[in-house]
Amino acid sequence: MTFHGPGQLALYPIVDLSRFRRNLHWYAAALQQILLATASSLGLRNACIDCRSELGLWIPPNRKLAFIGFYNQRWITSHGLSLNVKESSNKGFKHIVPCGLTDISVTTVEHELGYERRYIMEEAASTMINAVERVLECKLVAIGKEDSKSFGLDFSDKCIILPQGE
């Protein structure tokens, strides 16, 4: 079961892995690095990606800060990741068992920092965009509704991920 709610920053990149690497393990690791870089930039130095075997971002030993779940078809990805930023994002997890893991708790950036920050969602989004560009070595390009049609997509005000140099 997937939960997304207020106070959570979700990133659902559509990536053509054939233009990067045809390797799902590489892509999962890249998503984890994006989360780790974002959390670190927000001041969380104790977040880790390798302290448990499950994908995501963790505060040791068993507090889950971020989730990863993506789909791949013909090397095109969808879905992605979510980072629990504000304490309000924790409310929805009281009614589900995240990732089927019964031995964990869910935490937030605000909880781990021990205080609220006024513009933390904006800061987290900006930081995550920079991390995506750095980790995937790409450029995020904003496209409007008319431009999206040339990519065979039907949406407005989204981004497309292009490898560096394209």
Order of alpha helices (4+ residues) and beta strands (2+ residues): beta-alpha-beta-beta-beta-beta-alpha-alpha-beta-alpha-beta
